[in-house]
């Protein structure tokens, strides 16, 4: 934009994200491929307006964010709400769920999806733990979130869009990575409507 002589403020970018981001994220979710059959779940606290809120996140074995939910509690009821959201949106049940040792996950799974294998191991859950890092970075840049609903809106949009461009770079060859990113940027241009 600056190269073309267009002056854009941070507030303009924020307004664009608010106006177009959710629609782009919805299109990306609709077009995303099949998720993995192993889900890693974790929760992390966010301090919003002086109170602790919990960001629940599910990630598949490839590192793709399945979904997130911001809630004020960390109990069995909150875990059940998160599982209902995951299962309702994805219309699929994973074969295996890996979590840390929080007891709420086990209680919720026994009630909602009792046949799914549940592995409680903090070391095996590093994929979900690492997926919180971009959120922490965004939280610092934005000087924290002002409300739980704002955090939910922003983080669900951000995770869907970042899924499009974040690839496990260390797992593939450079030529494969370039081809994959070329295809993903072409998809992005179609979703944004910038291709005639």
C-alpha positions, 0 to 999 in steps of 0.5 A: 500500500505504501509503495502505491502511495496509499496511507493506511492507519492501524485502525483502517487495518483493524476495521478491514479485519473486522469487516472481512476477516470472519467471512474469509475464515468461514470460506477457508473452513468450508474449503479445508480438507479432512482433518486428522484423526488424532486431536490434541486439546489444551487450555491456556489462561488469558487475562481479559479485563482483569479476570482470567478467561481460558482459551480452549484449543484443539489441534490435529496431528498436522498442527491445523487448529480444529477450533477454539473456545474462550470460557470463564471456567476450566471445569467439566461443564466447560470441557463438555461445551468445548467438545460439543462445539468441536463435534457439532462443527466438524461432524466427525469424531476423532479416533484418539484425543491427547490431553494434559492431566486436567480431569475435566477432559476425561469426565467430559469424554466419558459422557460425550464420546466414551469410545474414543481413546483418551491419552493423558500425557503432558509430553505427548501434548506438545503440539497443542502447547506449541499452538498457543505461541502465536496467540501469546504473540498476538496478545502482546501486540494487541496489548491484551484483549478487552472482552471475551467475545472480542478474543473469541472473534479475533482468535477464531478468525486468526486461527482459520487464516493462519492455518492457510499459511502455516505449514510444517516446514521442517517436514517437507522438501523446499520444492514441495513447500514452494508448490504448496504455498503457491497453491494456498496463495491461489486459494487465498486470492479466490477466497478474497475475490482478488482473482478475476 
